[in-house]
Amino acid sequence: MIIIGEKINSTRKATKQAIADKDVAFLQKLAVDQQAAGADYLDVNTGAFPQEEVELMKWLVPVVQEVVQIPLCLDSPNPQALQAGLELHKNGKPLINSITAEANKFPKIICLVKQYESPVLALAMGDEGRTNTTADRFAVAKKLIQDILAEGVPPERIYLDPLIQPVSVQNDFGQIALDTIRLVKSEFPTVHTTCGLSNVSFGLPRRVQLNRCFLVMALAAGLDSAIVDPLDDELMYMIKASQALLGQDRYCRKYIKAFREAKASS
């Protein structure tokens, strides 16, 4: 399971304020804590400042990389902001977040993916916008994957996001995402699947419980990556428990190790 730490994202109130204030200590602590908690990538987003996004990306990427060794997930629909982050990135290969099947956006992002040989998060969305059935969602996902493969990008560098939407808006949005994950893994077994987990619970009480429950369901459907809060200890334990139960943890070693570490620190 590939963990993308979600907390250095300007859509989060505290993070937005820290970026506005250039609060280096706050942002670096978020980075260090997420890496220590097991994140494989750190999401970095400055999109809440559209007029300053590019310059803030240039500032934030070095600030984060100064204190961690893991690569970043550069999060923006703006090719200029992505380019700014890619030029400064130094810790391994960054994950580009994101590309869509939209005709006016795909060519600009795929050029960056090819230039930097980076993995890319692919949102199952095209010119028609967000689709509301499994068949339509998978059709968009399939076309997008095929278009990226046609550009010479290896399948293992693609992270397909089925576009999880709030179940408070349409009650089968969660099921659509799960079914799309299954279909993608069936047809493209070496393509990764990922998601912005917390979207599913938007507008509902006790969101953290819904997020944790949905993550377990998604893992069983074939999810192998997610943008999550790695500081949520219970969620991280549920990931390890799910992997053990799904036969993805040889002799349950990771699960046992996590249990022992938690017991030792208590």
N, C-alpha and C positions, 0 to 999 in steps of 0.2 A: 504494500500500500504506500503510495507516494503522497506525502503530506505537504500541502502548500499553506503556509501560515498566512492567515487573512488580516492580521491586525494593523499592518502599516498601509492602510487604505484610507484615503481622504474622505470617503463617504461615511466613515465612522466619526462621530462627533469629537471625541477626545483627540483622535489622530489628526483630524482637520485643524483643530486649534493648535496642536503642537507644530504642525507644518507651517501654519500662518505665523506662529511666534518664533519659528526656527529654533525650536526646543530640542537641541541635539541630544541632551541627556535622556529625555523621555523617549525619543524615537529609537535611540541606540539600546535602551533597556528593553523595549519591545522586541527588537531584533535578537538580542542575546537570549532573552527568555524563551522566545519561540524556537530558536535553534537548540537550546538546551532541552526543550520539551519534546524534541524529535522531528521538527520540521525539516523537509528535504529542500524546499524552496521557500522564499519569503515573497509574498505578493507586495508590490510597491506601486502605489497609485496616487497621482496628484491631480486627478481629473476634476475634483471639486473646485479647482481654480482654473477655469478654461482659458482665461487671458494670460495666465502665468504658468500653465501646465508644463511647457517645454523647459523653461528656466528652472522651475521647481524640481523637475525630474533630474536635471543636471546637478542640482544641489543635493537631492535626497539620495541618489544612488551611491555616491562616494561616502556619505554619512553612514549609511547602513553597512556598506561593505567594509568599512574601517574596523568593525567589531565582530563580524561573522565570516565564516569560511564557505558557507553554502551559497549556491547561486540564487538569483532573484527571478521572480516572475514579474516581468515588466507589463503593467496592466493599463492599457489605453487603447481606444479606437483610433487615436490620432497618430498617423505614421511619423510625424515630426517628433512627437514625444517619445515614441518607441525608438526612433533613430538616436535621439539624444541619450537615452538610457543604454542602448546597445553599444554606443561608442565608448562609454565610460565603464562598462561592465568588465570585471576582471576575474571573478571567482567561478570558473567553469563556464558551461554554456547556459545562458539565461533562457527562460521559457517565455516566449512571446505570447501575450494575452491581450488581444485575440484576433482571429480572422473569422470572417463570415463568408457566405456565398453571395453577398451583395455585389452586383457587377461593378459598382463604382468604388468599392473598397478592396475587393480581393486582390487585384493586380498590385496595389501599392504595398500591401502587407506581405504578400508572397515573395516579393522582391527582397524584403528584409530577411525573411525566413531563409531564403537561398543564399543571400550574401553572407549571413552570419552563421549558417548551418545550425540554426537553433531549433529546438523543439517548439511546437506551436499549439496553443489551445484553440480549438476550432468550435465556434458556436453554431449550433444547428439552426441557422436563421438565414433566409435569403431575401430577395427583393420584395417578396410578398409579406414580409414581417414574420411574426411569431405564428406558428401553426397550432391548431387545437385538437388534432387527432394523432394517434400513434402512426398511422400510415403516412400522413403528410410530414410529420416530424422526421420519420426515418428516411423518407424520400429526399428531404433537404440534407440530412446528415450524410446519406450515401453519396449524393452528388458532390458535396463539399469534400468528402474524403477522396473521392475519385479525382477531383480537380487538383487537390494537393498532391496526390500520388503522381499525377500526370506531369507535374512540375519537377519530378525527380526527388521529392522528399520521401525518405523511407517511412514505412508505416509506424515503426516504433517511435518516431519523433512527433506523431500526431496524438493530441489529447482531445478527444471528441467530447464536448459538453452538450448533453441532450436538452439543455435549457430548462432547468427546474423552475417552475413558476408556483406562486402561492396557491395552496389548496383552498384558501379562504376565498379565492376568486372563482375557481372552477374545481369542483370536488375531485375530478379525475386527473388533475395535472400531475399529481405524484405518480399515479399509475402509468400515465403516458411516458414520463421520464424513465421509469423502471423498465417498461416494455422496449423503449428505444435503446436503452443500454444493452438489453439482452440481444436485440436484433443486430446491433453494431458488433458486439463480441462474437456473434455467430457468423457473420459475414466477413468481418475483418478482425480475426483473432489476435493479431499483433498490434492493432491500434489500441492505444490507451483510452480509457473513459474517465471523465472527471466531472466535477460539478461544483457550483457555488452552493454549498449545502444549506445555508441559512435562508435562502430564498423561499424554500418550501413552507416555512412557518410564518411568513410575514403577515402581520395583522392579527395574530392569534396570541392568546395568553400562554405562559409557560413554554416559550419557544424552544428553549434549550432541550426540553424533553422530546418535543417533536423532531428536532434536528437529530438527536441521538438515535431515536427509533428509526427514522428514515434512512440514516446512514447504514444501519445494520441491514435493512431491506435492500439497499442499493448494492452493498457488498455481495449479498447473496445473488443479486442479478448480474454481477460481473464488474461492478465499479472497481477500479484499481488506483484511483487518485481522487483527491478532493481538496477544495479550498475550505479550510476549517480553522477553528480556534484550537491550536495545539496546547494552550494553557488550560483547556477544559479536561482535567484529569479523567473524569468519568467517561468522556467521549473517547479519549485515547485508550482507556482500558477496554472499552467496547469494541474498538477496532481490533485490538490484539485478541480478544475473546472470539470475535467473529472469524478472524483468520485461522485460529486454532480449530474452530468447529467446522470450517469450510475446507480443511485439509491444506491450508496455505502456510502452515507453521510446523515445520518438521519436528516431530516429537514434542510439539507445544513449547519449544525452547524459549521463544520470544515472550510468550504468555507467562511462563514460569519466571523468567528473568524480571519482567515488569512487576510481578507479584512480590518477588523477593526484595527488589529495590524499594517498593512502596512500604513493605513491612520494616525494612531497615531504617527508613527515614521517619517512621511514625513514632 
